[in-house]
Amino acid sequence: MATTLMRNTAPKEHSGRYYGFTTAVAVCAIVGVGITAARAEAPDGGWLGVPFAFWLTAGLALVAELRPTRWGGLWMSPIASIYLVYVLATMITWGFIPAVIVQTAAVVLLCVQIKASAWRTVYNVSQQALALCAAWYVWTLLAGGETWNGTWAQLLAVFAAGAVWPLVSSALVGARSALRTGGSWTDLTWQWIKSEWALRATQVAIAPILATAAMASWWLVAASAISIFAVYRILQTAADREREADSDPLTGLLNRKGFQEFADAKITDAAETGTAVAVLILDLDRFADVNSALGHEVGDQLLVELAKRFRTDIPPGKAIAHLGGDEFAFVWGELDGMTDPMECAREIRARLDAPIVLGDASVEVDGSVGIAVFPDDGPDFQTLFRHADIAMYESKQRASSFARYAPEFDHHSPERLLLLGDVRRALDHPDAPGVNLFYQPQVRLGDGEVIGAEALLRYHHPERGVVNPAEIIETAEHSSVMRMLTERVVDIALRQLRSWNEAGYDLRMAVNVSVRDLQSPEFTDFLTERIDAYGVNAAKLQLEITESALMADPRRVVVNVQRLSDLGVGISLDDFGTGFSSMQHLRRLPVTEIKIDKSFVTSLSDDPDNAAIVSTTIDLGRALDVEVVAEGVEDEKVRKQLEGWGCHAGQGWHFAKPMSADAFERWMADHRKAR
């Protein structure tokens, strides 16, 4: 359904045709009304002799539109108009000219109520004037032009005229909608008729009753208004029930259903006008603690007070919803004054700054906000809502106040889900192709001896080819596939380590492990079983863990890392220097090695700050009696600098790029000859 705001605008693609059609309808209406008025007779007794019943009928037609109601059953129309009853009764009782005057006044009043634009008001007046002209000609043809006296022939004529009026009006509105949407005129007209036929049929059926009352006495007109307004009250009750169904009973805000309907309308307007709409989701922090400590009644009071805060000074066009539990949602568009989505998030967070006093308790409230903006972050409500939810969880993980959606946050996009399924199928069978390892040598800087290799994941998709390893990890680490992937990598790495040992190469193997691996106590059992199965020395296996993995769940991770260390494997703290608590981790963990991140190493020759960081880290490693490996050694100048500072080992393209196992062995043979 087109929204009220959208109806006030012309389509961007062909606004000329749209306004041309509107002008044509207006011109036809002027001509049609003029011709019809010239042929129609003045009311009996002249204009000054019109009875009070006419004025009462006209007044009731206007009063009926003072409070237009929106009923969901009329999904094609913005309101349920009542004036048709009075217009038809006026036409068959006092003639065409009084009827068109009453109808025009009612339509103008209605357009003011729904804030229609000037040209839209002209169009509505025009198309309904043409509908009334058609109804008048049907009435005069079938009733012979006589004033209403209640005969069967006139009754059938009224019903026929009453059927023609909505048919013509729907056809004209359907034509305008077809110009806007590019849809079928017949389909849109039929949809409009289906939407309104029950209401219009009821109004047409009441019109003869009102006309009979008007011919008898004005007070019967007043009495008959009771039945007409009973219809209006039924529609109003239906609208109220729909509003209740769209509202949250606790806070009075919109619920998810109502929020979606409102947001859909805003998105429709924004698509038509080329503007933006922001969808924001707020999730309260530690709300479950409030329920547990103070009771659910206090928790409900907290939500009600928050709803009051959010409703304070709410600008027009901005909707707020309580989605249930501790989640709220907001939608606001540029057409309503929204300029910066991030400013919207700051405004929401500002409402949480002051504590909420509930009886004797003062509750501090905090939360995280996720933001998604139409059209950049999604083309429809479902996509925007999902992306705002993803951004909200990203905000929580970052411990920040708010975050706007970015594709890298989405670990469950359709593309990634398909990729995840493909990776899982490749891992289901031990010998299935696709998942392989490349190896990059680690070289002792003092004498150039190769001391080991880092195992690096490679995945060859049957259609996409080689997939970026970072994408694989980001996709898998939030699912059970991560464990399957780690087990496959460890299996391949240990098998290759045994092969190298049997070939006379005394090397170690460095393998990266994920957050999920470090949080699982079963991982140590798996590693123990695989080391025994391949008969390799546990000390030759180096597990590389990142600081971000440690921060995910420090207590559980530290316990499991200690178990891995007790097994005899080496523990390397990877990407050292990029986290925020390295000193603490070095003190608490059984680390045997730290790896300086390549972002510091690559440019240390040109960046004094990076050089200072690298040299200080090497000194720190020496003081703590842990080895230091530098990643990203790209040239001889950097290698010499690292050696001079006492760095134990390095890896990077200066020595060799990552390569397959066979290529690694050939490189090893050439490297030994060169030494």
N, C-alpha and C positions, 0 to 999 in steps of 0.2 A: 504494500500500500504506500502511495506517495504521502509524505508527511506534509503538514501545513506549511512549513517553510519552503519545502520543495515546490509546492503548488504556487508559491508566490514568485517563482523564478521561471525563466525560459531555458530550454535545453541549449547547451553551448554549441552543439554541433549544427543545429539548424534553427536558430532563434528567429530568423527572418520568416520562415514558413510558419512558425508557431504564432508569432504576433500577427502575421498576415491572416491566419485562420481566425484568430480572435477578433480582428478588425472586421472580417467578412461576416462573422456571426453577429457582431454588434450592428453593422449596417443592415443586415437582413432583419434584425429585430426591430430596428427603427422603422423600416419600410413596412414590415408585417404588422406591427402595432398600429402604425398610421392608417394603413388600408383597413384593418379590422375595426379600428375605432370609428372610421368614417362610415362603415357599413352598419356598425352596431347602433342601437337606439339609446337615448338617454333613459335613466331610470324613470319608472312611473312616478308622476308627480313632480318631475324635474329635480335638478340637483339640490335645490333648497328644500324640497319636500321629502327628502330621503328620511325614512323613519329612524327612530333611535336604535332599533334593532340592528341596522346597518353599522352604525357607529360602534355599537357594542361588539358586533362581530369583528370589525376591523381592529378595535382595541384589543380584543382577545387574541387575534392573530399576532399582534406585536408582543403582547405579554408572553405568549407561548415561546417566543425566541429570546426573551431576556436572560434565560439561563439554559443555553443549549447543552445537551448531554451527549457524551461520547459513549456509544455502546459497541462492544466488540463485534456483535453480530453484523454491524454495518461496516465491514472491514474495508470497503472501498470508499466510504464517505467519512469526513471528519466529525460530523454531528448527526443527530437524529432530529430533523426539522419537522415541526408539527403544523406549520401554517397552511399546508395543502388542504386540510379540512375546511378551513375558513375561506380560502380562495375559491374552491369549487362551489361552496355554499353561496358565496357572494355572486359568483358568475351566473348561476342558474336562477338566482333570486332577483338580483338588481342589474345584471348585465356585465358585459366585458370590461368596460372602462373602469367601473369601481373595482372589479376583480384585479385588473392589472395594476391599479394604484396600490391596493392592499398588498398584493404580492411583491411589488417593487419595494415598498416600505419595509416589509418583513425581511426580504433578502438583504437589503442594505444594512438593517439592524443586525442580522445574523453575521454578515461579513465583518462588521465592526467587532462583534463578539469574538470571532475567531482570528482577528487581526489579519484579514486578507488585504493584499495590496490593492491599489486603486484599479489597475487594469484587470485584476482578477475579479474584483467586485463588479466592474462593468460587464465582464464576460458572464458571470453568474446571473446578473440581472437580465442580460440579453438572451442567454440560452433558455432560461425559464420563461421569459416573455414569449419566445417562439413556441415553447411547449404549450403555453396557455392559449396562444393563437390557434394551434392545432386542435386543442381540446374544445375551444369555442366553436370551431367550424364543425366538428363532429356533433357537438351538442345541438347546434342550430339545424344541422341536416336531419338528425334523427328526431328531435323534439319539435321541429317546425318553428323554432324561434319564440315559442310561447314561454311566459313566465312560469316558474315552477308551481304545479298544483298537485303533484303527487301521483300522477297516473303511472300505469305500468310501463307505457312507452317512454315516459320521461325518466323513470327509474333506470331502464335499460340504457337510455341515452347518457345518463350521468355516469353509469359504470363504464360505458364505452369511452366517454370523454376522460374519465379518471384513469383509464388504462392507457390512453394515448399520451397524456401528459408525461408520465414517467418514461414511456418508451422514447419519446422525442428527446427529453432531457438526458436520458442515459446514452442515447446515440450520439448526441453532441459532445457530452463529456467523454465518451469512449473514443471519439475521433480526436479530441485534444490529447488524451492519454496516449493514443497510438502515435501521435506526432512526437510526444516526449520520449516514449520508451522504444519506439520502433516495433511494437507488437501489433497483433492483428486487431483491426477495428472491431470486427464482429465478435472476437473472443472477449475483448475488453468490455464491449457493450453488454454482452451476455453475463459477464461476471458482475457488472454493476446491477443489472436487473435482478440476478439471483440474490445479491446482497440486500436489496431493498424491497423486494416484492411483498413480503409479509407486512411490513410497516405501511407501505403505500396502499395495499389492498384494504387494510384496516381503516386508513384515513378516508379512502374513497367510499367505503361502506357507511361511515359515520356522516359524510357530507349531506346526503338526502335528509337525514334526521335533523341536522342542524338547520337546513333550509326550511323544512316543515315547521320547526319551532319558530324560526325568524318570521315566517308569514303569519303565524298566529299571534305571538306576543313577545316582547323583548325579554320578559322574565323567563320565558321558556328557553331563550337563547342562553341566558345565564345558567339555567338549570342543566341544559345539555352540555355546558362546558365541563360539568362534573365528569361525564363519561370520557370526554376528550382528554381532560387532564389526568384521568385514571390511566389512559394509555401512556401519557407522558410519565406518570409516576412509575409504571411498570418498567419503562425504559430506564428511568433514573435508578430504580432499585437494581436492575441488571447491571448498570454501570457501576453502582456502589459495590456490588458483590464482586465485580471484576477487579475493582481497585483493591478490595480486601484480599482477593486471591493473589494480587501482585504485591502485597505489603507484608512486611515482617511483623507478626503480632506483638513481639516484645518491644521493639524500638520504634515502630511506626514508619521505618524507612522502607524503601523498596526491597523485595526479596529478589532472588536470582532471576526468576521468570520476569518480573516487572522491570528489573534492571536490563535484561537482554532486550526487551521490547523498546525501552527508551533508547538504549545504545544503538539498536538497529536503525531507529529513526534518525538519530544524529549522524550515523555513518552514511545513510541515504542522502541526507542534506549535504554532507561534506563531499560526497562523490559528485553530486550535482554541481556544487559551487567551487570545487577544487580547493577545499580547505582541509584542515587537519582536525582530528578528534583524539583526545587522550583518554585511555582507559587505565585506571590505577587500582591496584589491589594492596590493601593494608592488612598485615597479619601481626597481631599483638604478640609480644614476647612474654613468656611465662604466665600466660593467662590461666593455664591449668593449675599453677601454684596458688593463684588467688582462690580458685574453686576449692582446692584441697585444704588450704589453711583457713579460709574465712567462710566457706560454704558457697553453694551454688546460688543462693539468694543474693548474696553480696556480689557474686560474679555477674548476675543479671542486672543488678543496680549499676554496676560499673559500665556495662554495655549501654544501658539507657542514658547514663550521664554522658558517655562519649558521643552517642547519637545527637544529644542536645548540643554539644560543642560543635559537631560537624555541621549542624543545621544553622548555626549562628551566622548571620550575614551571608547566607548562601546566595550567590549571584544567579540571575535568571539563566535557565538552560543547563544548570549543573545538577546532576542527579547523584544521589548517595544511596547505597544499598547495604544492608546487613545480610551477608551471605550465609550466616550461621556460625555458631561457635565464636571464634575470635577473629573472623575475617570481615572486613568492610571493603566496598568497592565504590569507585567514583568514575564519572564520565563527564567530560567537558569539551566543548568544541571551540574552534576559533571564531565561529559565527556568534558565539555567546560571550566573547571577550577573553577566552583563553589565549595567551600569547606564548608562554613558555611551559611545556609539560613539566620540566624540572622544578619550576617555581610552584606548580600545583603540588608536587610532592613535598616541597618545603613547607607549604601552607598546611598540609595535612599533618606533617610532623610537628609543626608549631602548636597545633591543638593538643599535642600529647605532653607538652613541656611541663605544664603545671600539674601537681598531684591532684587526684580526685579524692575528696573527703566524703566518706560514706559512714555516717554515724560517728563513732569514735575512731574509725580507722582512716588513715590517710594512705592511699595507694598510689605508688609511682607507676606510671604507664609508659611503655616504650614499644616500638614496633618497627617493622621493615616494610618499605613500599616498593612495589614493582610497577614499572611503567611500560606501556606499549602504545604507539601512536599510529593512527590511520593516516595515510596509506602506507607509510614506510615500513611499519612492522607487521602489517597484515591487512588483507583485503576485506575481512568480515569480522563479525563479533567473536565467533568461536576462536578464530586464530588469534585475535588481539587478546582475548581473555586468557588463552593458554600461554601466550608469550608474556603477558603481564605477570602471570603466576610464576613462570620460570624466572623472570627478572626479580620477583620478590624473594624467591628462594636463593638466588644468587646474592642478593643483598644480605640475607641472613648469614650465608656462608662467609661473606666478606666482613661481617659485623659492621656494615655501613647502614646509613639511614635509608637510602633509597638507591635504586639502580634502574637504568633504562635497558630494555631488552636488546641483546646483541645475539646474532646467530651462534656464536661460540658458546653461549650459555645453554643452548638447547641440545641436550644429550639424547633427546628422544624425538627428533624430527623424523618425518617419514623416510628421508634419505638415509639417516643414520640407523633407523630401525631396520631398513632393508640391508644395510651394510652389516649390522650386527647379526642378522640372520644368516648372511653369507659366511661371515667369520665362524659362527657357531657350526655351520655345516662342514666347514673346512677342518674344524677341531674335533668333530664327532668321531672321526676315524684316525687312528695314529699315523697311517701312511698316506692320508689324503694330501694332495698338493695344495700349495697356496701360502702356508705359513713357513717361513725360513728365517735364518739368521745370517747377518753379515758380521764381520769381525774387524775391529780397528785396533791395531797394535798399540801397546803401552810400552814406552822405551825408557830405560834408565838413563838419565841425562849424564851421569858421570862417565860411563864407558860405552854408551850406545847399545847396551844389551837389551833385547826384547824380553820383558819380564811377564808379559801377559797380553790379553786382548779383552776388549769390551764387546759383549754380544749385543748386537743391535737388531731389532725386529724388522723384518721385511714381509709384506703381504702382497701377493700378486692376485688381484681380483680377475675372475674369468672374463669380465667385460670392461672394467675400468682400468685394467692394467695395475701398475704399482700404485698403491695407496699410501699417502703420507702416514708414517707411523704414529705421529701425534694425533691424527684423526682416529686411528684405530684405538689408541689408548683412551682418548676422551670418550669414545663411543662405548667401549667395553667396561671401563672402570666403575660404572654405575650399575652393572649387572653381574650375574653369575658367570658370564662369559669371561670376565677378567681372570677368574681363578683358572678356568680351562686354558686360557692363553698363557698364563704364567707357568702352569704345569708343562705345557708343550715347549715353551722357551727353555725351561730348566732341563727338560728331558733332552732336547737337541744340544744344549750347551754342555751338559755332562757327558753325553755320548761323544761330542767332538773333543772335549778335554781328555777323555780316555784315549781317543785315537791319537791325539798329539803326544800324549805321554808315551804311548806304545811306540811311536815313531821317533822317540828320543828327544822331544822338545819338553823342556822343563818350564812349563807356562802355568799361569793362573788364569781363571776365567771370571770376568766381572759381569754380573747380571743385574739388571734393574728390577726392583720389586715395587709393587703398588701399595696404596693405602689399604686396600682390601686384604692383601696378602699379610701385611703387618698386623692387621687387626684380628686375624684368624689364628687361633692356637693350633688348628689342624695343619697349618702350613709347615711348622717345624717337623711334625710327624711325617708329612709327605717328603720333605727335604731329606730327612734321615733315611727314609726307605730308599729314595733314589740314589743317594750317595753310596749306600751299601750295595745296591743293585749294580751300579757301574764300577764299583771298586776303586773309586778315586779318593784322594786325600782331601778331607773336608777343608783343610787350610788352603787348598788351591782354588777354592770357590770364594769369590768376593761379592757380597750382596751390596748393591748401591741403593741407598734410601735418600729421599729428599726431605728437606725441612718441612715442606708443606704436608708430607705424609705424617711426620711426627706430630704436627700441630692438630691433625684431624681428631685424634683421641690419645693424647700423650700418655695417660696412665696405662691403658691397655697396650699401646705400641711399645712402650719401654719394657714392659714385662716380656713381650714376645721377642723383642730384639735381644734381650738378655739370654733367653733360651736359645736363640740362634747362635749367639756368641759362645755359649756353653757347648754347643755342638762342635765348635772348632772352626766355623766359617769366619771369614773376615767381614768386617762391617765398614763400609765406606759411606761417608756423609757427602752426598752428591750436591752439585750446584752451590757449593759453600759460598756464603757472602750475599746471597740473594734473599735469604730469610731475615727474621727479626729476632731470633733467640739462639744464635749459634753457640755462644759461650755457655749458655745453660745446657744445651744438648751435649756439647763436648764434655761437660762435667758429669752428666748423668748417664751417658751411654757408653758402652764398651766399644768405642770407635777405634779402628786400627788405621784408618786412612781418611783424609779429607781431600776432596777434589775441588779445585778452584774453578769457578764457572768461567766459561770461555768469554763471556761478555767483558771480563776484566783482563783476561790474558791477551786476547787478540790485539788490542790497541795499547798495551802497556808502554810500547816504545814511544808513542805519540801523546799519551795522556798521563801526566804526572800523578794525578789522583789515583788512577787505576794501578799505576806502578807502585804507589805507596801501599795500596790495599793488598796487592799480590805479595810484596816483600814482607809486609807485616804478618800476613797469613802464614807464609813459610816459616818465619821466626816463631810464630805461635805453635805451629806443628812440631818444630824442633823442641820447644820448651815442654810440650805435652807428650813428647815421645811418640808421635804418630806420623806416618808417612804422608807426604803431600804430593798429589798428582795434579798437573796443570792441563786443563782441556783447552783446545783451540790454539795449539802451537802451529802457526802458519808459516814461519820463516826462520832462518838461521839466527837472525839477530835476536829474536825473542827467545829462541832456545838457549843461546849463550847467556842471555841476561838471567834466565831462570836457573841455569846451572851455576852461575856466579853467586846467586843468592842462596844456593843450597837446596833447590827443589829436587825431590827424589826422582820423579818421573814425569813424563809428558806424553800427550797424545794429540794428534791433529794432522792436518793434511801435509805438513812439512815432512812427516814421516811416511804416512800412507793414508789414503782414504779408506772407508769401510769397504770390505770385499768379501766375496764368497769364501768358503773354507778351502777349496782347491786353490783359488788365487792367493789366499793367505799363505798357504804352504809354499807356493812358488816364490812369493815375496820374501818369506823367511829364508829360503835357500839363497836367494840373491843377496839378501842383507848380510848373511853370514860370510858370503864370499867377499862382499865389499869391505867388511871389517878386517 
